[in-house]
Amino acid sequence: HMVELVVVFEDKAVEPVVLTLTAHTIDLPVYVEQTEMYIKYCMVDRLYQDSIVVHNRSSAALRIKFEVPRSLRDHFDILPLNGVVQASSSFSAQFKFIPLPGIFTECADFFDEDQLLRIPVQIRVADQTRPVPFEIRAHVTGTNVSFSSRELSFGSCSIYESVRVPFAITNECLLPQMYGFVSLPEFITIQPNDGFGTLLPGETLELEAVFHAKILGEHRFNIVCTTDIDRHFTLKCVAIGVIPHLEVSHSTVRFAPTALGDVKNTSFYVTNTSNRTPSGDHVAGEVKSFHIAIPEDLNLTASPSVGTVHVGHKVRVQLSFAPKLLDKDVKEEATKMVKDRMMEEYEKKEKSTDCADSVDSATPNLDNVDVTINDMAAASVKMKANYKGYFQKV
């Protein structure tokens, strides 16, 4: 091998000096076929192992020694560390890699930004100055699954109803993980898919815990999420089972198909049962009040929406359903119709005029559109003519 180096001086009067370097290379007697080995993705607290094969091309046996950085020795080991490679033969050593949770801090100098760990291994050979370089690379990842909340509070739960509490689960691993909520108490379920699924790397899924109180009083229990590598994550749950002192005659109200502008009525009863226990015994009750909250923009009214029910009595509540077009929807449709009309007029002028820079052919301003009463009326008629029935559940 020959390399020429040119030495240039600051003094331009001095001519550059050319140095020629000549070297002869020879093959090292001890070598490895591949100087790098990539063992892909490795999870914390899991064992990964493979072989390192060292070859000897010389005619004499040579002693070798494997050296690993001190900070990596708790996670990476080679057996045996010392050995003899026979002449024109090979030597196989087994490495074991068990990344412990502290590897990310203890060996931070050997990680890059993509969590790729580079393990430099020096193979020293007796009577050979230059060691044989060898590197093992691996993407090291944790196996944690995190939750938006480690304690789910269901609050006060009626023994006649179910209460849902949403929560999120996130996979912090670089590999997909299967999860499942197993051995759940009979009074709680996890949805969807009954609490089983697969999380992609970095994925977050929204889940729901559905609790149904069987008995009165405070409930404190744990639910356990298990992954496919046998990691267990515990969530604490707290709920209070109560008896609702107000009962409704039926929980589902269905209205008959109702035309726009028409009204359909139905009713249900609210009963004060504070004088009865779950076992059927009679106790002294108390007067209870109720309030019926109806979502906005819903064509539904309740009468009365607020009331008081005496012990053992009931109150009839009438629901009225009167579907109609909302003013905001009519205005949006009217604005759209005006804009369409303005664009049609503009296109007609473009076709009829021969002057490209005519003032009349200027593009209309669609940002500020004036909507008149007639436009609102026309939009209302159009929406009624094209009205499509729908079913709404609240």
N, C-alpha and C positions, 0 to 999 in steps of 0.2 A: 504494500500500500504506500502511496506517495501523495504528499500534500504540500502545496507551496503556500508560504506565508509572506506577505508583503509588509514591510515596516516603513511607514511614512513619517517623516520628520516635520516639525513645525517650520523649520527653516527651509524655505523653498529652494535654496541654493544647494542643499544636500540631496543627492539622488536617493530614491527609495532603495532599500535593501531587500532582496528576495532570499528567503530561507526555504530550503527544501527538506522536508521531514520524510524519512523512509522507515517503514516498519514491516516486520514479517510476522504474520499471525500463525498460530498453530492451534489445533483443536485441543480443548481441555480433556484430560482422560476421563473425568467424571462429568456427567451431564444428565439433564432430564429432557424428555422429548418435548414437553410443553412447559414453558416457563410460567404460564398462568393457568389457573383452574377456577372456573366460575361455577359455584354450587347453587346458583339461583337464589330463591327466597327462603330465608330461614326464620322460623318463629322463636321467640324467647322461650327458654326452658325446654327446648326440644333438642334431641340428639341428632347430629348429622355427622356422618363419617364416610371416608373414602381412602384410597391408597395413593401414596406418592412413590413412583417407581424411579429409582436412580440407576443409571447404566454406567458401566466401566468399560472403556474401549482399550485400556492398556493391557499389558501382559502380566501385570502384577496386581495382587490384592491391595486394596486401599481402604484405610479407615476413614469413616465419615461421621459427622456430628451435626444434628439439626439444632438451630438456634431460633428462638421465638422471642419477640419483645416482651419484657417483664410484665407490662400492664395487660397483656393479652393471655397470660398463662393461666389465669383463673377460668378462662372461657375456651381456650384452645390448647390441645395437647397432642403430642406425637409419640407414638410407641413403635419401636424403641427410639430413644433420642440418639443413641450411638449404635454403630454397626460397621460391618466390613463388607465391602463390595468385592466379590471374587473377580479374578481376571476374566475379561471378556464375558462378563455375566451382568446380572442386575440384582438390585436389592429393593425390597418393597417394605415401606413403613406405613402404618395406619395412623391417620389423624382423626381425632374426635373433637367436634365443635359443638359446645353447649352454650349458646349465648345467654348469660344471666341478665336479669332486669337492669343491673347496674352497668351494663356494657356501654350504654349510650353516654354516660358521664365519665367512666373510667378510661374509655378508649376513644374519646372524642376526636383525638388527633388523627385517627385512622379512618374516620368517616368523611364522606363528602356530602354535599347538600342533598343528594338523592338517597340518603341512608345506605349508600354503598360502602361496605366495610372492606378495606384492603389489608390483608394479613401478610406482612413480609416474612418470609422464611429464608434464612441463610443456611446453606449446606456447606459446611467447612470440610475440607479434605486435607488429610495429613500430607505435609511436604508440598502443598499447593497454595500459593499466595492468594490467588483470587478465589473467593467463595463462589459457589454456584447459586445464582439468584433464583428464587421461586416465590410466587405470590398466589395466594388464595383470595378470591373475591366473593362476596355474598351480600345480598340485600337483607339486612336484618330488620325485622319488624316485631312490634309488640302484638299481643293478642287481646288487648282490652276491648271491651264493649262498654260504651258510656250511655248514660240515660239523662234525659232532660231534668229528671228529679229522682232522687233515691228514696223519697217517701211520698206515697200517694195518699191524699186525704180525701175521703168520700163525703165527709161532713155527716149531717143527719140524714139517714136513709129510712124511708118507709118500709115496713115489712111486707107491704103489698106491691112494691115497685122495685125496679132496678135503677142503679145510678151508674153513669159512665164517667170515667175520668181519662182524658187523653194524656199521652206521654210519648216521648220520642226515644228511639234507640239508634245509636250511631256506631258504626264499625270503624275503629281506629287502626285496624290492621291493613297492611298492604295486600292482603290476600282475601278472597271471599270467605265468609264464615257462615255456617248454618247455625241457627239458634232455635230454641224451643223452651217454652215455659211448662215445666213438667211437675207432676205431683201437686197440682193446685188443689186447694180446698174446694169442696163442692159448691160453695156459695159465690165463687168468683170465676170468671172466664176472661181470656185475652183474645181480642179480635184485631185484625182479621186472621183467617186460617187457623183459628183455635190456638194462636200464639206460636205458630211454627213458620219458619221462612228462611230465606238466605239473604245476607247482607253483602253487597259488593264493597270493594275497598272505598272507604270514606263515605259510604252511603248512609243516609238517615231515613228511617221509616217512622211514620206516625202510627201508633197503636192505641188501643183503648182497653182499659180495664173495666169490666162490667161486674158490679157487686150487687148481690141480692141478700139482704139481711134476713136471716131465719128466725132470730130471737132478738129480744130487746136488750139494750145496753151497749157498752163499748166493745168494739171488736179491734184487737191488735193482732196482726199476723204478718207473715212474710211470704212473698212469692219469689221463686228462684228461676232465673234464666240460665240455661245451660247451653254451651256451644259444642260444636262437633269435636273439639279437642279437649273436652271435659273441663272447661273453665266454668265456674259457677259465680253468678252475680245475684246478690240478694237485694230485693226492694222491700222496704217496710211499708205496711198499709195500716191505716187507722180509719175506723168508721163507727158510727153510733146508730144502732137500730132503734127506731121510734115507731109509735103507733100514730098514724094521722088522725087527728080528732075531727077532721072534716073529710067526708067521703063524697064522691060524685056517683051518680046512678050508673053511668057508663063512661068509659074512657075514650071511646071513638064516636065522633059525630059525623054523619054522612048527609050531605045535601043532595037533593035531586038536581038533575041538569037544569041550569038557570040561564035564561037569555039575558043579554045586555039590557039594562033598564028595568028588569024584573026583580022581584024580591021573593026569597024563600026563607021560611022560618022553621026552626026546630028548637027543642028545649031539652034540658036535663035538670036534675035536682042535686042540690048540695045539702048533705045531712050532717048534723052535729052528733057524733058518736063518742064524745068524750066521757060518757057515763058507762061505757062498756070496755072490758078488758079482753085480751085475746082469748082467754079461757071462757068468756061469756058471762063473767060476774058483773054485777052492777055496782058502780061507785058514784060518788058525787062528781058531777061534771061541771063545766063552766061555759059561759057564753063565748062563742068564737066568731071572729070576723074573717072575711075573705075579700080578695081583690083579683079580678080577672084581667090579665094584661094581654092585649092583642098587638101583634107586630104592626108597625107602620106600613102604609101603602097596601093594606089588606082590606078588601071590601067586606069586612065582617064587623058586626057590632054585637055587644052583649048587654042585656038589660035584665036585672041591674048588674053593673060591673063591679060594684062595691056593696057589701051587705053584712049583716050580722045574723047569726043563726043561734037560737037558744038550744039548750040541752034537750036532746031527743026530738028536735024539730028539723024540718027541711025547708029549703027555699028553692022555688022554681026559677031557673035562669033561661031566658030566651035568647037564642042566637039568630041573627038576621044576616043573610047573605044577599048583597045587592051588587053584582058585578057592573062595573062602569069603566069607561076609558079615563085614564089618569090625565090631568091637564098637562103634565110634563111630557107624556108620550105624544099627545096631540100636537103640542108645540114643536117637538122634534120632527114629527112628520110634516107639519106645515112648513117648517124651515127647509126641509129637504125638498119639498115641492116647489118652493120659491126659487131655490138655487137651481133646480132642474129647468125651471121656466126661463130663468135668466141666461143659462147656458144655451138653451134652444134659440132664444132671440139673438144671442151673440153669434151663433153658428149661421143663422139665416142672414145676418148682416154681412158676415164674412163672405158668403157665397154671392150676395147681390152687389157688393161694392167692388170697384176695380182699383180703388186707391188703398194701397197697403198701409199708409200711415194716417188713414182717416181717423178723426177723433171718435166717430161712431163705432169704429171697429176695435176700440180699446177693450182689453180683457176686463170683464166685470169683477168688482170687488166682492168676493163671497164671504169675507170675514164679518162684515156688518150687514146683516140682512134684516129688513123691516118686515114683520109679519102682521098682517091686518086681521080684523075680525072675520072677514070673508075667507081669508086663507085658513084660519082656524076651523071655520065651518066646513070648508071643502075637505080638509084633512080628516075631520071627524067623520064625515060621510064615507070617505075612502076607507078609513080604518074599520068602520062598522060593516062595510060591504065585504071586506077581506078578512074579517075577524075569524080567527081559528080558536075553537074550543080548547080548553086546557083543564088539567086536573092538578090541584094544588093541595099539598099536605103540610100542615103546620102543627 
